[in-house]
Every structure is written in structure tokens, then in C-alpha cells.
Amino acid sequence: MQAVILAGGKGSRLRPFTNTFPKPLVPVGDKAILEIVLEQLRHHGVTEIVMAVNHMSHLIRAFFGAGERLGMKIDYSEESEPLGTAGPLRLMNSLDENFLMLNGDILTTLDFSDLFSSHVADGRKVSIATFEKEVKIDLGVLKVKDGLLSDYIEKPTEYFTVSMGIYAMHRSVIEVIPSEGKYDLNTMMLDLRDRGVPIHCYQGNCEWLDIGRASDYEEATRLFEEGRDRFLPATT
């Protein structure tokens, strides 16, 4: 199994942590977050990695090398300019017929192999891993109709289906990517939908955190240190 990992972002929201090293190398417990991701992928049968890199790519290359330490084969796709989250795919010429694609800064217990096998077995073009995200609003929310109050909800909790930043894809969908310029995955999904390509939404029973902000990073570190065996079952 093959996976494409997006590891080229600057991690601006995690400064000052990312002032001196790239976001995928931010430590969670005693491991870099991307190291955790790679060990999880290896556990689920991924043997080949294509890593899209840009910002401080020399540090990522130095840390992971060609993947020997992890027992994987790691290749690098270097962007000369930021291409967005989907644009790097157009630089990759050796992708398998079906592959995983994910952000390199995710802490999750997702069953990657189940996502991939269900995607392939059903002949899907794209599968998005989804998560039910709880969002607490620390304000009094008003519902107003014709200028009059119809309801007053104090500090409600809402639930949204969000992308986990993890996809299973068939190689043919790359054809939708423009030949130049930045192009993001959200735009790609909508463009494929508009072309009549069904976009399957896979709901896994798992934990998930996108380490985008300092508060998320602190929570991810706490969860990992409290339940390491949930995230790295093959190494405990």
C-alpha cells in the first residue's frame, strides 16, 4: 500500500514552536507527530511513502531519510513554490492505482487499512475520512425572525461532519488538477462532484485531532501520553 503525505506547510498557527523546525517534526510525547503517523501507516500495511515537502524540507529529509529506520520506502516530491494541498499530486508520476493521501500533522486512531480496503473493494474514486466534531459556543446564541427574538440558547454545543484530512484516491482523479497554480483538496472534491464523480464519506469510529493550534497541540500531547497504546498498538 502507498501513501502520499502532505508535509510542506509552514505551521504558522503553531508559532513559536515552528520557528525553528517544520510542523511535521513538532514533538508529541517522545516522537515527532509525523513519525507517529508513519508508524501507524506501517502497522496498517503501508510500505511506500511519497512525501510532498517545501518549507524546511532539508530537516524533514534529514530526519526520515529514505525510510530505512522505519522499515519503509520514502520518496520526496519537492515543491519549488506552494502548490496548495492537492496541487503536489501533479508532480508525482509513480502513484499506485489506489493510494492514501493525508496531512502529516494528524493524531488519530483511524483504521487506515479498513478505509483503504473498503475504498478499493467498492471501486470508489475518492473516499474522505470524516469525523463528528463537537463545537462548543461560549456565547448566548439568538434566533431572530423579523427582528424579534424567537429563541435564546445559552452556550450551545453543535456537531459538524468534518474532513479528517485523510483520503483514499484512485489515480484517475488527478486529471482534474490544473496544470499550474495552487489547487486545494476542498476545491478538488467540489470539482469532482460537479463532474459527476461520487465522493464517498467514510466514518470511522476513532479519535482524531488536527494539530493546528497551540491548544490542539497540548491536547494531542496529553492524549498520546495518557493512551500511547491506542495510537501505536504495534509498538507496545
N, C-alpha and C positions, 0 to 999 in steps of 0.2 A: 504494500500500500504506500502511496505517495502523498505528501502534504506540502502545500505552499504556506509559508509563514510570513506575514507582514511585520517587518522589524525595522522599518525605516523612519518612523515618526520621531519627532523631537521631544515629545513628552512635556510640552510647555506647562500643562496644568500641574505637573508634579515637581516643578522647581521649588526649592533649590536642589532637590535630590538629583535631578537630571542635568545639573550644570556641568558636571564633570564626567558623567558616563551616560550611555543611552538608556532609554526607558526599559528595553527588554532585559537589561542587566541589573535592574533595581532588585536588591535582595528581599526575599520573603523568607523569614527564618534564616536558615543557613544556606539557601540556594537562590540563585537568580531566578526571577519569575519565568524567563524563557527556558531555563534549564528544567524547571518543574514541568512545563508544557511538553518539552521534548521527551522527558522520561515517561510521561503519561502516554504520549503518542506511541512510543516504542512498546509499552505494555499492551497497547491495543493493536499492534501488528504493523505499525508504520516503520518502514526501513529506509525510505528515501525522503529527504527534505530539500526543498528549494526555498531559500531564504531571500526575500526581497529587502535589500538594505540600502541605506543612503546616509542618514545622519550618524556620525561617529562609527561608520561601518568597520573601520580598522580594529576597533575594540571588540566588536562582535565576532569578527573573523578570528582574532587572536584568542578569544575565549573558547570558541567552539571548534575552530579548525575545520577539518574535513569530516568531523563526527566520530573519529576513532574512539575517543574516550567514552562516548555514549553507545558505541556499537551500532552506529547509523552512518549513512552516507549523506553528507551535507554539501550542497552546491549553493553558490551565491549569485544572485541577479542584482547587479549594481545599477542604480538609477543615477543618471547624470543631472537630473532635475526631478523635483517631486512630481509623481505621476498620479497621485490620488490612491485610493485603496484598491481599485480594480485595474487601473492602467498598467501596473507592473506585469500583469499576465501577458500582455502583448510582446514582452521581451523574452518570454520563456518558450523555447522550441522543443523541449523534451518532456512535455507533460504526458502523463498516462491518460488513457481514455476517460477514466474517472479519477478524481483526486479530491482530497480535503483542502480547504483553504481557511485560515484563521489568523486572528490577531495574535501577536506574540506577548501580550500582557494580560492574559486571562487566567483567573484561578477558578477552576471548575471541577466537578466530579462527573461530568458528562461521559457517557459510554460512547466514545468515538467510533468503535467498531460497529455498534448497533446502528448508529447514524449512517455510516458508510454502507453497510450491508443492505439495509432497507432501501437506501437510495439506488443501489445497483440492481437489487432484485426486482424493484418496481419499474426499472427503466426510466427513472426521472432525469431531467436535465439539470435541475437545481433543487437542492434541499437546504433550507435555512434552519439552523438550530435556534429554538425560541425559548424564552423564559418569562414566567409571570412575575413581573416586577411590582413590588409594593411601594407606593409613593405616598408618604405622609405629608400633608399640607398643614403647616403650623399657623394657620390663619382661619378666621371665620369666613366661610365661603357663602356668598349670597346668590340666590337665584332670583332674577329680576324679570318681570314681564310687564311691558307697557309702563315702565318707570316705577312699578310698585313691587315691593318685596313679596315673593311667593314662597320662599323657603330660606332658612338660615341654618347652615350646617357648620358646627364648630369643630375645627381641626379634623377634617375628614381624611380617610385613607382610600386612595384609588389604586386600581390594579390595571396594569398595561401589559400587553404581549410585546416583548422587545426582542430584537435580534441579539444573540449571544456573540456575534462577530465570528461565527463558525459556520462554514458552508461545506456541502458536498456538491461537486460540479461535474458535469460531462464536458469534455474538451470542446465540443462544438459551440458552446455558448460564448466562447471567446470572440467569435466572429462579430458580435455586437459592439465590441470595443472600438472606438475611433482610432485612427492611425496615429494621431498626435494629440497632445494636450492632456490635462488632468481629467480623470474619469473615476468616479467613486462607485462603490458597490451598491449603494442605495439607488443611484441613477441606473446602474446596470440592471437591477432587479425590475425596476419600473419599465425600462425599455424592453426587456424580455417579455414582461407581462403584456405590454402593448403589442408585441409581435405574436401574441397568442401562445407563448410558452408557459405552461403551468409551473408556478413556483410553490413547491411543497414546503409546508412549515412543520418541522419536526419538533415535537415537545418531549423533552427528556425529563425524567424525574431526577433532578440533580441540584447541586449547589452551584452558584455562579457569581463571580464578581469581576467587573471590568475595572482594572486598577488605573483609573483616570485622574482621580483627585487624591489629595493627601488623606482625606477621611476614608476613602475606599482602600487605600494602601494600608492604613492602620488596621482596618477591619480584616483585610486579607491576611495580614501577618498574624493577627490573633487567631483567626480560623485555622490557618495552616499549623500553627504551633500547638493548638488545642486538639487538632484531629488530623495529624500528619498521615495516618494510615488510610484515611478516606481519600486523600489526594494522591498518595504514592503507595498503593497497595502492594506493588511488586517489590518494594524495597524495604518492607518492614517485617 
